[in-house]
Amino acid sequence: MMKRKKEVDLSIIQISLAAFLKSYNKNIPVSFPHASISILRKFQGVYPALFKHGDIWSLAQHRKKVIDWLSSYRA
């Protein structure tokens, strides 16, 4: 139970783009598309309302949205 609480707490922490990218790619299944800095910058441009506090990311708020967006993204 304590481990699960710690995981939840870590997912709501606000982090930098680089930290988000590292965690996202580390924890995404192999069959899912991976992200890069340039792709995440494009995501920010498409969804500016998700970044009202500047260049701040959180796994809780952005991970699922990035997964959904990347599945339809074409470079």
mmCIF file of the N, C-alpha and C atoms, coordinates in Angstrom:
data_MODEL
# 
_entry.id   MODEL 
# 
loop_
_atom_site.group_PDB 
_atom_site.id 
_atom_site.type_symbol 
_atom_site.label_atom_id 
_atom_site.label_alt_id 
_atom_site.label_comp_id 
_atom_site.label_asym_id 
_atom_site.label_entity_id 
_atom_site.label_seq_id 
_atom_site.pdbx_PDB_ins_code 
_atom_site.Cartn_x 
_atom_site.Cartn_y 
_atom_site.Cartn_z 
_atom_site.occupancy 
_atom_site.B_iso_or_equiv 
_atom_site.pdbx_formal_charge 
_atom_site.auth_seq_id 
_atom_site.auth_comp_id 
_atom_site.auth_asym_id 
_atom_site.auth_atom_id 
_atom_site.pdbx_PDB_model_num 
ATOM 1   N N  . MET A 1 1  ? 0.822  -1.193 0.000   1.00 0.00 ? 1  MET A N  1 
ATOM 2   C CA . MET A 1 1  ? 0.000  0.000  0.000   1.00 0.00 ? 1  MET A CA 1 
ATOM 3   C C  . MET A 1 1  ? 0.869  1.261  0.000   1.00 0.00 ? 1  MET A C  1 
ATOM 4   N N  . MET A 1 2  ? 1.919  1.264  0.806   1.00 0.00 ? 2  MET A N  1 
ATOM 5   C CA . MET A 1 2  ? 2.784  2.428  0.881   1.00 0.00 ? 2  MET A CA 1 
ATOM 6   C C  . MET A 1 2  ? 3.455  2.699  -0.463  1.00 0.00 ? 2  MET A C  1 
ATOM 7   N N  . LYS A 1 3  ? 3.880  1.642  -1.178  1.00 0.00 ? 3  LYS A N  1 
ATOM 8   C CA . LYS A 1 3  ? 4.522  1.811  -2.478  1.00 0.00 ? 3  LYS A CA 1 
ATOM 9   C C  . LYS A 1 3  ? 3.560  2.446  -3.474  1.00 0.00 ? 3  LYS A C  1 
ATOM 10  N N  . ARG A 1 4  ? 2.320  2.009  -3.484  1.00 0.00 ? 4  ARG A N  1 
ATOM 11  C CA . ARG A 1 4  ? 1.318  2.565  -4.406  1.00 0.00 ? 4  ARG A CA 1 
ATOM 12  C C  . ARG A 1 4  ? 1.108  4.045  -4.131  1.00 0.00 ? 4  ARG A C  1 
ATOM 13  N N  . LYS A 1 5  ? 1.027  4.437  -2.871  1.00 0.00 ? 5  LYS A N  1 
ATOM 14  C CA . LYS A 1 5  ? 0.860  5.852  -2.522  1.00 0.00 ? 5  LYS A CA 1 
ATOM 15  C C  . LYS A 1 5  ? 2.041  6.670  -3.029  1.00 0.00 ? 5  LYS A C  1 
ATOM 16  N N  . LYS A 1 6  ? 3.246  6.133  -2.886  1.00 0.00 ? 6  LYS A N  1 
ATOM 17  C CA . LYS A 1 6  ? 4.433  6.829  -3.370  1.00 0.00 ? 6  LYS A CA 1 
ATOM 18  C C  . LYS A 1 6  ? 4.383  6.997  -4.883  1.00 0.00 ? 6  LYS A C  1 
ATOM 19  N N  . GLU A 1 7  ? 3.953  5.975  -5.624  1.00 0.00 ? 7  GLU A N  1 
ATOM 20  C CA . GLU A 1 7  ? 3.838  6.067  -7.077  1.00 0.00 ? 7  GLU A CA 1 
ATOM 21  C C  . GLU A 1 7  ? 2.830  7.133  -7.486  1.00 0.00 ? 7  GLU A C  1 
ATOM 22  N N  . VAL A 1 8  ? 1.709  7.183  -6.808  1.00 0.00 ? 8  VAL A N  1 
ATOM 23  C CA . VAL A 1 8  ? 0.697  8.197  -7.118  1.00 0.00 ? 8  VAL A CA 1 
ATOM 24  C C  . VAL A 1 8  ? 1.252  9.581  -6.850  1.00 0.00 ? 8  VAL A C  1 
ATOM 25  N N  . ASP A 1 9  ? 1.908  9.760  -5.727  1.00 0.00 ? 9  ASP A N  1 
ATOM 26  C CA . ASP A 1 9  ? 2.482  11.060 -5.395  1.00 0.00 ? 9  ASP A CA 1 
ATOM 27  C C  . ASP A 1 9  ? 3.499  11.495 -6.442  1.00 0.00 ? 9  ASP A C  1 
ATOM 28  N N  . LEU A 1 10 ? 4.325  10.574 -6.925  1.00 0.00 ? 10 LEU A N  1 
ATOM 29  C CA . LEU A 1 10 ? 5.312  10.912 -7.940  1.00 0.00 ? 10 LEU A CA 1 
ATOM 30  C C  . LEU A 1 10 ? 4.661  11.315 -9.260  1.00 0.00 ? 10 LEU A C  1 
ATOM 31  N N  . SER A 1 11 ? 3.505  10.762 -9.571  1.00 0.00 ? 11 SER A N  1 
ATOM 32  C CA . SER A 1 11 ? 2.862  11.061 -10.852 1.00 0.00 ? 11 SER A CA 1 
ATOM 33  C C  . SER A 1 11 ? 2.244  12.454 -10.898 1.00 0.00 ? 11 SER A C  1 
ATOM 34  N N  . ILE A 1 12 ? 1.990  13.077 -9.751  1.00 0.00 ? 12 ILE A N  1 
ATOM 35  C CA . ILE A 1 12 ? 1.383  14.413 -9.760  1.00 0.00 ? 12 ILE A CA 1 
ATOM 36  C C  . ILE A 1 12 ? 2.409  15.529 -9.602  1.00 0.00 ? 12 ILE A C  1 
ATOM 37  N N  . ILE A 1 13 ? 3.660  15.174 -9.368  1.00 0.00 ? 13 ILE A N  1 
ATOM 38  C CA . ILE A 1 13 ? 4.711  16.171 -9.232  1.00 0.00 ? 13 ILE A CA 1 
ATOM 39  C C  . ILE A 1 13 ? 4.919  16.881 -10.558 1.00 0.00 ? 13 ILE A C  1 
ATOM 40  N N  . GLN A 1 14 ? 5.091  18.179 -10.495 1.00 0.00 ? 14 GLN A N  1 
ATOM 41  C CA . GLN A 1 14 ? 5.365  18.952 -11.697 1.00 0.00 ? 14 GLN A CA 1 
ATOM 42  C C  . GLN A 1 14 ? 6.855  18.852 -11.996 1.00 0.00 ? 14 GLN A C  1 
ATOM 43  N N  . ILE A 1 15 ? 7.164  18.544 -13.266 1.00 0.00 ? 15 ILE A N  1 
ATOM 44  C CA . ILE A 1 15 ? 8.541  18.278 -13.664 1.00 0.00 ? 15 ILE A CA 1 
ATOM 45  C C  . ILE A 1 15 ? 8.873  19.013 -14.959 1.00 0.00 ? 15 ILE A C  1 
ATOM 46  N N  . SER A 1 16 ? 10.145 19.020 -15.286 1.00 0.00 ? 16 SER A N  1 
ATOM 47  C CA . SER A 1 16 ? 10.599 19.644 -16.530 1.00 0.00 ? 16 SER A CA 1 
ATOM 48  C C  . SER A 1 16 ? 10.263 18.749 -17.722 1.00 0.00 ? 16 SER A C  1 
ATOM 49  N N  . LEU A 1 17 ? 10.346 19.318 -18.898 1.00 0.00 ? 17 LEU A N  1 
ATOM 50  C CA . LEU A 1 17 ? 10.117 18.556 -20.120 1.00 0.00 ? 17 LEU A CA 1 
ATOM 51  C C  . LEU A 1 17 ? 11.106 17.391 -20.216 1.00 0.00 ? 17 LEU A C  1 
ATOM 52  N N  . ALA A 1 18 ? 12.376 17.642 -19.898 1.00 0.00 ? 18 ALA A N  1 
ATOM 53  C CA . ALA A 1 18 ? 13.393 16.587 -19.981 1.00 0.00 ? 18 ALA A CA 1 
ATOM 54  C C  . ALA A 1 18 ? 13.084 15.442 -19.022 1.00 0.00 ? 18 ALA A C  1 
ATOM 55  N N  . ALA A 1 19 ? 12.643 15.754 -17.811 1.00 0.00 ? 19 ALA A N  1 
ATOM 56  C CA . ALA A 1 19 ? 12.300 14.714 -16.832 1.00 0.00 ? 19 ALA A CA 1 
ATOM 57  C C  . ALA A 1 19 ? 11.059 13.945 -17.284 1.00 0.00 ? 19 ALA A C  1 
ATOM 58  N N  . PHE A 1 20 ? 10.083 14.659 -17.842 1.00 0.00 ? 20 PHE A N  1 
ATOM 59  C CA . PHE A 1 20 ? 8.880  14.000 -18.359 1.00 0.00 ? 20 PHE A CA 1 
ATOM 60  C C  . PHE A 1 20 ? 9.260  13.046 -19.487 1.00 0.00 ? 20 PHE A C  1 
ATOM 61  N N  . LEU A 1 21 ? 10.065 13.510 -20.411 1.00 0.00 ? 21 LEU A N  1 
ATOM 62  C CA . LEU A 1 21 ? 10.488 12.696 -21.550 1.00 0.00 ? 21 LEU A CA 1 
ATOM 63  C C  . LEU A 1 21 ? 11.195 11.421 -21.081 1.00 0.00 ? 21 LEU A C  1 
ATOM 64  N N  . LYS A 1 22 ? 12.109 11.552 -20.149 1.00 0.00 ? 22 LYS A N  1 
ATOM 65  C CA . LYS A 1 22 ? 12.842 10.393 -19.640 1.00 0.00 ? 22 LYS A CA 1 
ATOM 66  C C  . LYS A 1 22 ? 11.896 9.377  -18.999 1.00 0.00 ? 22 LYS A C  1 
ATOM 67  N N  . SER A 1 23 ? 11.005 9.855  -18.143 1.00 0.00 ? 23 SER A N  1 
ATOM 68  C CA . SER A 1 23 ? 10.073 8.964  -17.465 1.00 0.00 ? 23 SER A CA 1 
ATOM 69  C C  . SER A 1 23 ? 9.078  8.352  -18.447 1.00 0.00 ? 23 SER A C  1 
ATOM 70  N N  . TYR A 1 24 ? 8.567  9.162  -19.354 1.00 0.00 ? 24 TYR A N  1 
ATOM 71  C CA . TYR A 1 24 ? 7.604  8.688  -20.348 1.00 0.00 ? 24 TYR A CA 1 
ATOM 72  C C  . TYR A 1 24 ? 8.196  7.550  -21.171 1.00 0.00 ? 24 TYR A C  1 
ATOM 73  N N  . ASN A 1 25 ? 9.363  7.775  -21.761 1.00 0.00 ? 25 ASN A N  1 
ATOM 74  C CA . ASN A 1 25 ? 9.976  6.765  -22.625 1.00 0.00 ? 25 ASN A CA 1 
ATOM 75  C C  . ASN A 1 25 ? 10.427 5.533  -21.844 1.00 0.00 ? 25 ASN A C  1 
ATOM 76  N N  . LYS A 1 26 ? 10.823 5.714  -20.599 1.00 0.00 ? 26 LYS A N  1 
ATOM 77  C CA . LYS A 1 26 ? 11.263 4.584  -19.774 1.00 0.00 ? 26 LYS A CA 1 
ATOM 78  C C  . LYS A 1 26 ? 10.100 3.656  -19.444 1.00 0.00 ? 26 LYS A C  1 
ATOM 79  N N  . ASN A 1 27 ? 8.907  4.219  -19.241 1.00 0.00 ? 27 ASN A N  1 
ATOM 80  C CA . ASN A 1 27 ? 7.771  3.448  -18.764 1.00 0.00 ? 27 ASN A CA 1 
ATOM 81  C C  . ASN A 1 27 ? 6.730  3.097  -19.822 1.00 0.00 ? 27 ASN A C  1 
ATOM 82  N N  . ILE A 1 28 ? 6.971  3.482  -21.054 1.00 0.00 ? 28 ILE A N  1 
ATOM 83  C CA . ILE A 1 28 ? 6.004  3.205  -22.116 1.00 0.00 ? 28 ILE A CA 1 
ATOM 84  C C  . ILE A 1 28 ? 6.275  1.807  -22.692 1.00 0.00 ? 28 ILE A C  1 
ATOM 85  N N  . PRO A 1 29 ? 5.239  1.037  -22.982 1.00 0.00 ? 29 PRO A N  1 
ATOM 86  C CA . PRO A 1 29 ? 5.461  -0.279 -23.595 1.00 0.00 ? 29 PRO A CA 1 
ATOM 87  C C  . PRO A 1 29 ? 6.183  -0.149 -24.945 1.00 0.00 ? 29 PRO A C  1 
ATOM 88  N N  . VAL A 1 30 ? 6.934  -1.141 -25.300 1.00 0.00 ? 30 VAL A N  1 
ATOM 89  C CA . VAL A 1 30 ? 7.734  -1.127 -26.529 1.00 0.00 ? 30 VAL A CA 1 
ATOM 90  C C  . VAL A 1 30 ? 6.869  -0.884 -27.765 1.00 0.00 ? 30 VAL A C  1 
ATOM 91  N N  . SER A 1 31 ? 5.657  -1.384 -27.761 1.00 0.00 ? 31 SER A N  1 
ATOM 92  C CA . SER A 1 31 ? 4.792  -1.254 -28.931 1.00 0.00 ? 31 SER A CA 1 
ATOM 93  C C  . SER A 1 31 ? 4.194  0.139  -29.101 1.00 0.00 ? 31 SER A C  1 
ATOM 94  N N  . PHE A 1 32 ? 4.311  0.992  -28.091 1.00 0.00 ? 32 PHE A N  1 
ATOM 95  C CA . PHE A 1 32 ? 3.778  2.351  -28.167 1.00 0.00 ? 32 PHE A CA 1 
ATOM 96  C C  . PHE A 1 32 ? 4.841  3.281  -28.754 1.00 0.00 ? 32 PHE A C  1 
ATOM 97  N N  . PRO A 1 33 ? 4.403  4.357  -29.420 1.00 0.00 ? 33 PRO A N  1 
ATOM 98  C CA . PRO A 1 33 ? 5.378  5.312  -29.957 1.00 0.00 ? 33 PRO A CA 1 
ATOM 99  C C  . PRO A 1 33 ? 6.097  6.051  -28.827 1.00 0.00 ? 33 PRO A C  1 
ATOM 100 N N  . HIS A 1 34 ? 7.396  6.209  -28.993 1.00 0.00 ? 34 HIS A N  1 
ATOM 101 C CA . HIS A 1 34 ? 8.186  6.949  -28.025 1.00 0.00 ? 34 HIS A CA 1 
ATOM 102 C C  . HIS A 1 34 ? 8.201  8.425  -28.404 1.00 0.00 ? 34 HIS A C  1 
ATOM 103 N N  . ALA A 1 35 ? 8.559  9.268  -27.460 1.00 0.00 ? 35 ALA A N  1 
ATOM 104 C CA . ALA A 1 35 ? 8.556  10.716 -27.667 1.00 0.00 ? 35 ALA A CA 1 
ATOM 105 C C  . ALA A 1 35 ? 9.984  11.236 -27.775 1.00 0.00 ? 35 ALA A C  1 
ATOM 106 N N  . SER A 1 36 ? 10.087 12.459 -28.253 1.00 0.00 ? 36 SER A N  1 
ATOM 107 C CA . SER A 1 36 ? 11.356 13.189 -28.301 1.00 0.00 ? 36 SER A CA 1 
ATOM 108 C C  . SER A 1 36 ? 11.062 14.615 -27.865 1.00 0.00 ? 36 SER A C  1 
ATOM 109 N N  . ILE A 1 37 ? 12.100 15.386 -27.631 1.00 0.00 ? 37 ILE A N  1 
ATOM 110 C CA . ILE A 1 37 ? 11.917 16.786 -27.238 1.00 0.00 ? 37 ILE A CA 1 
ATOM 111 C C  . ILE A 1 37 ? 11.123 17.529 -28.308 1.00 0.00 ? 37 ILE A C  1 
ATOM 112 N N  . SER A 1 38 ? 11.476 17.355 -29.577 1.00 0.00 ? 38 SER A N  1 
ATOM 113 C CA . SER A 1 38 ? 10.783 18.087 -30.645 1.00 0.00 ? 38 SER A CA 1 
ATOM 114 C C  . SER A 1 38 ? 9.312  17.681 -30.748 1.00 0.00 ? 38 SER A C  1 
ATOM 115 N N  . ILE A 1 39 ? 9.021  16.408 -30.568 1.00 0.00 ? 39 ILE A N  1 
ATOM 116 C CA . ILE A 1 39 ? 7.624  15.964 -30.608 1.00 0.00 ? 39 ILE A CA 1 
ATOM 117 C C  . ILE A 1 39 ? 6.837  16.555 -29.442 1.00 0.00 ? 39 ILE A C  1 
ATOM 118 N N  . LEU A 1 40 ? 7.445  16.571 -28.257 1.00 0.00 ? 40 LEU A N  1 
ATOM 119 C CA . LEU A 1 40 ? 6.740  17.141 -27.104 1.00 0.00 ? 40 LEU A CA 1 
ATOM 120 C C  . LEU A 1 40 ? 6.544  18.645 -27.255 1.00 0.00 ? 40 LEU A C  1 
ATOM 121 N N  . ARG A 1 41 ? 7.475  19.325 -27.893 1.00 0.00 ? 41 ARG A N  1 
ATOM 122 C CA . ARG A 1 41 ? 7.295  20.767 -28.168 1.00 0.00 ? 41 ARG A CA 1 
ATOM 123 C C  . ARG A 1 41 ? 6.102  20.974 -29.120 1.00 0.00 ? 41 ARG A C  1 
ATOM 124 N N  . LYS A 1 42 ? 5.960  20.110 -30.113 1.00 0.00 ? 42 LYS A N  1 
ATOM 125 C CA . LYS A 1 42 ? 4.814  20.200 -31.025 1.00 0.00 ? 42 LYS A CA 1 
ATOM 126 C C  . LYS A 1 42 ? 3.511  19.946 -30.262 1.00 0.00 ? 42 LYS A C  1 
ATOM 127 N N  . PHE A 1 43 ? 3.529  18.967 -29.353 1.00 0.00 ? 43 PHE A N  1 
ATOM 128 C CA . PHE A 1 43 ? 2.364  18.689 -28.509 1.00 0.00 ? 43 PHE A CA 1 
ATOM 129 C C  . PHE A 1 43 ? 1.982  19.933 -27.716 1.00 0.00 ? 43 PHE A C  1 
ATOM 130 N N  . GLN A 1 44 ? 2.964  20.625 -27.156 1.00 0.00 ? 44 GLN A N  1 
ATOM 131 C CA . GLN A 1 44 ? 2.698  21.860 -26.414 1.00 0.00 ? 44 GLN A CA 1 
ATOM 132 C C  . GLN A 1 44 ? 2.044  22.912 -27.306 1.00 0.00 ? 44 GLN A C  1 
ATOM 133 N N  . GLY A 1 45 ? 2.473  22.985 -28.550 1.00 0.00 ? 45 GLY A N  1 
ATOM 134 C CA . GLY A 1 45 ? 1.885  23.948 -29.481 1.00 0.00 ? 45 GLY A CA 1 
ATOM 135 C C  . GLY A 1 45 ? 0.446  23.626 -29.833 1.00 0.00 ? 45 GLY A C  1 
ATOM 136 N N  . VAL A 1 46 ? 0.130  22.347 -29.908 1.00 0.00 ? 46 VAL A N  1 
ATOM 137 C CA . VAL A 1 46 ? -1.229 21.916 -30.232 1.00 0.00 ? 46 VAL A CA 1 
ATOM 138 C C  . VAL A 1 46 ? -2.162 22.089 -29.034 1.00 0.00 ? 46 VAL A C  1 
ATOM 139 N N  . TYR A 1 47 ? -1.643 21.903 -27.823 1.00 0.00 ? 47 TYR A N  1 
ATOM 140 C CA . TYR A 1 47 ? -2.456 21.965 -26.604 1.00 0.00 ? 47 TYR A CA 1 
ATOM 141 C C  . TYR A 1 47 ? -1.926 22.998 -25.610 1.00 0.00 ? 47 TYR A C  1 
ATOM 142 N N  . PRO A 1 48 ? -1.898 24.266 -25.980 1.00 0.00 ? 48 PRO A N  1 
ATOM 143 C CA . PRO A 1 48 ? -1.351 25.279 -25.074 1.00 0.00 ? 48 PRO A CA 1 
ATOM 144 C C  . PRO A 1 48 ? -2.150 25.420 -23.769 1.00 0.00 ? 48 PRO A C  1 
ATOM 145 N N  . ALA A 1 49 ? -3.411 25.074 -23.768 1.00 0.00 ? 49 ALA A N  1 
ATOM 146 C CA . ALA A 1 49 ? -4.221 25.183 -22.546 1.00 0.00 ? 49 ALA A CA 1 
ATOM 147 C C  . ALA A 1 49 ? -3.730 24.232 -21.453 1.00 0.00 ? 49 ALA A C  1 
ATOM 148 N N  . LEU A 1 50 ? -3.002 23.185 -21.818 1.00 0.00 ? 50 LEU A N  1 
ATOM 149 C CA . LEU A 1 50 ? -2.461 22.251 -20.826 1.00 0.00 ? 50 LEU A CA 1 
ATOM 150 C C  . LEU A 1 50 ? -1.197 22.784 -20.151 1.00 0.00 ? 50 LEU A C  1 
ATOM 151 N N  . PHE A 1 51 ? -0.724 23.941 -20.603 1.00 0.00 ? 51 PHE A N  1 
ATOM 152 C CA . PHE A 1 51 ? 0.541  24.489 -20.101 1.00 0.00 ? 51 PHE A CA 1 
ATOM 153 C C  . PHE A 1 51 ? 0.367  25.933 -19.632 1.00 0.00 ? 51 PHE A C  1 
ATOM 154 N N  . LYS A 1 52 ? -0.658 26.167 -18.855 1.00 0.00 ? 52 LYS A N  1 
ATOM 155 C CA . LYS A 1 52 ? -0.948 27.507 -18.343 1.00 0.00 ? 52 LYS A CA 1 
ATOM 156 C C  . LYS A 1 52 ? 0.132  28.021 -17.404 1.00 0.00 ? 52 LYS A C  1 
ATOM 157 N N  . HIS A 1 53 ? 0.925  27.105 -16.840 1.00 0.00 ? 53 HIS A N  1 
ATOM 158 C CA . HIS A 1 53 ? 1.971  27.486 -15.888 1.00 0.00 ? 53 HIS A CA 1 
ATOM 159 C C  . HIS A 1 53 ? 3.359  27.396 -16.518 1.00 0.00 ? 53 HIS A C  1 
ATOM 160 N N  . GLY A 1 54 ? 3.425  27.580 -17.811 1.00 0.00 ? 54 GLY A N  1 
ATOM 161 C CA . GLY A 1 54 ? 4.703  27.552 -18.500 1.00 0.00 ? 54 GLY A CA 1 
ATOM 162 C C  . GLY A 1 54 ? 5.089  26.153 -18.947 1.00 0.00 ? 54 GLY A C  1 
ATOM 163 N N  . ASP A 1 55 ? 6.368  25.895 -18.944 1.00 0.00 ? 55 ASP A N  1 
ATOM 164 C CA . ASP A 1 55 ? 6.917  24.640 -19.450 1.00 0.00 ? 55 ASP A CA 1 
ATOM 165 C C  . ASP A 1 55 ? 6.963  23.586 -18.346 1.00 0.00 ? 55 ASP A C  1 
ATOM 166 N N  . ILE A 1 56 ? 5.833  23.393 -17.674 1.00 0.00 ? 56 ILE A N  1 
ATOM 167 C CA . ILE A 1 56 ? 5.727  22.447 -16.566 1.00 0.00 ? 56 ILE A CA 1 
ATOM 168 C C  . ILE A 1 56 ? 4.898  21.252 -17.019 1.00 0.00 ? 56 ILE A C  1 
ATOM 169 N N  . TRP A 1 57 ? 5.392  20.056 -16.741 1.00 0.00 ? 57 TRP A N  1 
ATOM 170 C CA . TRP A 1 57 ? 4.745  18.812 -17.121 1.00 0.00 ? 57 TRP A CA 1 
ATOM 171 C C  . TRP A 1 57 ? 4.437  17.996 -15.874 1.00 0.00 ? 57 TRP A C  1 
ATOM 172 N N  . SER A 1 58 ? 3.456  17.112 -15.975 1.00 0.00 ? 58 SER A N  1 
ATOM 173 C CA . SER A 1 58 ? 3.222  16.124 -14.917 1.00 0.00 ? 58 SER A CA 1 
ATOM 174 C C  . SER A 1 58 ? 2.755  14.840 -15.588 1.00 0.00 ? 58 SER A C  1 
ATOM 175 N N  . LEU A 1 59 ? 3.202  13.733 -15.052 1.00 0.00 ? 59 LEU A N  1 
ATOM 176 C CA . LEU A 1 59 ? 2.802  12.453 -15.623 1.00 0.00 ? 59 LEU A CA 1 
ATOM 177 C C  . LEU A 1 59 ? 1.299  12.265 -15.506 1.00 0.00 ? 59 LEU A C  1 
ATOM 178 N N  . ALA A 1 60 ? 0.728  12.722 -14.400 1.00 0.00 ? 60 ALA A N  1 
ATOM 179 C CA . ALA A 1 60 ? -0.714 12.556 -14.174 1.00 0.00 ? 60 ALA A CA 1 
ATOM 180 C C  . ALA A 1 60 ? -1.536 13.322 -15.201 1.00 0.00 ? 60 ALA A C  1 
ATOM 181 N N  . GLN A 1 61 ? -1.122 14.524 -15.520 1.00 0.00 ? 61 GLN A N  1 
ATOM 182 C CA . GLN A 1 61 ? -1.916 15.364 -16.427 1.00 0.00 ? 61 GLN A CA 1 
ATOM 183 C C  . GLN A 1 61 ? -1.613 15.115 -17.899 1.00 0.00 ? 61 GLN A C  1 
ATOM 184 N N  . HIS A 1 62 ? -0.372 14.842 -18.244 1.00 0.00 ? 62 HIS A N  1 
ATOM 185 C CA . HIS A 1 62 ? 0.021  14.842 -19.646 1.00 0.00 ? 62 HIS A CA 1 
ATOM 186 C C  . HIS A 1 62 ? 0.263  13.471 -20.273 1.00 0.00 ? 62 HIS A C  1 
ATOM 187 N N  . ARG A 1 63 ? 0.621  12.468 -19.497 1.00 0.00 ? 63 ARG A N  1 
ATOM 188 C CA . ARG A 1 63 ? 1.032  11.178 -20.066 1.00 0.00 ? 63 ARG A CA 1 
ATOM 189 C C  . ARG A 1 63 ? -0.032 10.574 -20.988 1.00 0.00 ? 63 ARG A C  1 
ATOM 190 N N  . LYS A 1 64 ? -1.249 10.418 -20.520 1.00 0.00 ? 64 LYS A N  1 
ATOM 191 C CA . LYS A 1 64 ? -2.326 9.811  -21.319 1.00 0.00 ? 64 LYS A CA 1 
ATOM 192 C C  . LYS A 1 64 ? -2.613 10.634 -22.571 1.00 0.00 ? 64 LYS A C  1 
ATOM 193 N N  . LYS A 1 65 ? -2.611 11.946 -22.419 1.00 0.00 ? 65 LYS A N  1 
ATOM 194 C CA . LYS A 1 65 ? -2.873 12.816 -23.568 1.00 0.00 ? 65 LYS A CA 1 
ATOM 195 C C  . LYS A 1 65 ? -1.772 12.692 -24.617 1.00 0.00 ? 65 LYS A C  1 
ATOM 196 N N  . VAL A 1 66 ? -0.527 12.590 -24.175 1.00 0.00 ? 66 VAL A N  1 
ATOM 197 C CA . VAL A 1 66 ? 0.586  12.414 -25.113 1.00 0.00 ? 66 VAL A CA 1 
ATOM 198 C C  . VAL A 1 66 ? 0.463  11.061 -25.822 1.00 0.00 ? 66 VAL A C  1 
ATOM 199 N N  . ILE A 1 67 ? 0.134  10.017 -25.084 1.00 0.00 ? 67 ILE A N  1 
ATOM 200 C CA . ILE A 1 67 ? -0.043 8.693  -25.695 1.00 0.00 ? 67 ILE A CA 1 
ATOM 201 C C  . ILE A 1 67 ? -1.116 8.757  -26.779 1.00 0.00 ? 67 ILE A C  1 
ATOM 202 N N  . ASP A 1 68 ? -2.258 9.344  -26.465 1.00 0.00 ? 68 ASP A N  1 
ATOM 203 C CA . ASP A 1 68 ? -3.349 9.443  -27.445 1.00 0.00 ? 68 ASP A CA 1 
ATOM 204 C C  . ASP A 1 68 ? -2.933 10.253 -28.655 1.00 0.00 ? 68 ASP A C  1 
ATOM 205 N N  . TRP A 1 69 ? -2.279 11.387 -28.414 1.00 0.00 ? 69 TRP A N  1 
ATOM 206 C CA . TRP A 1 69 ? -1.866 12.266 -29.500 1.00 0.00 ? 69 TRP A CA 1 
ATOM 207 C C  . TRP A 1 69 ? -0.805 11.582 -30.377 1.00 0.00 ? 69 TRP A C  1 
ATOM 208 N N  . LEU A 1 70 ? 0.170  10.928 -29.750 1.00 0.00 ? 70 LEU A N  1 
ATOM 209 C CA . LEU A 1 70 ? 1.229  10.275 -30.513 1.00 0.00 ? 70 LEU A CA 1 
ATOM 210 C C  . LEU A 1 70 ? 0.715  9.150  -31.388 1.00 0.00 ? 70 LEU A C  1 
ATOM 211 N N  . SER A 1 71 ? -0.349 8.492  -30.974 1.00 0.00 ? 71 SER A N  1 
ATOM 212 C CA . SER A 1 71 ? -0.873 7.392  -31.780 1.00 0.00 ? 71 SER A CA 1 
ATOM 213 C C  . SER A 1 71 ? -1.432 7.888  -33.114 1.00 0.00 ? 71 SER A C  1 
ATOM 214 N N  . SER A 1 72 ? -1.793 9.168  -33.193 1.00 0.00 ? 72 SER A N  1 
ATOM 215 C CA . SER A 1 72 ? -2.307 9.716  -34.441 1.00 0.00 ? 72 SER A CA 1 
ATOM 216 C C  . SER A 1 72 ? -1.341 10.724 -35.079 1.00 0.00 ? 72 SER A C  1 
ATOM 217 N N  . TYR A 1 73 ? -0.236 11.025 -34.413 1.00 0.00 ? 73 TYR A N  1 
ATOM 218 C CA . TYR A 1 73 ? 0.734  12.015 -34.885 1.00 0.00 ? 73 TYR A CA 1 
ATOM 219 C C  . TYR A 1 73 ? 1.519  11.475 -36.063 1.00 0.00 ? 73 TYR A C  1 
ATOM 220 N N  . ARG A 1 74 ? 1.688  12.306 -37.048 1.00 0.00 ? 74 ARG A N  1 
ATOM 221 C CA . ARG A 1 74 ? 2.543  11.979 -38.194 1.00 0.00 ? 74 ARG A CA 1 
ATOM 222 C C  . ARG A 1 74 ? 3.530  13.128 -38.380 1.00 0.00 ? 74 ARG A C  1 
ATOM 223 N N  . ALA A 1 75 ? 4.792  12.817 -38.432 1.00 0.00 ? 75 ALA A N  1 
ATOM 224 C CA . ALA A 1 75 ? 5.858  13.841 -38.533 1.00 0.00 ? 75 ALA A CA 1 
ATOM 225 C C  . ALA A 1 75 ? 5.757  14.637 -39.811 1.00 0.00 ? 75 ALA A C  1 
# 
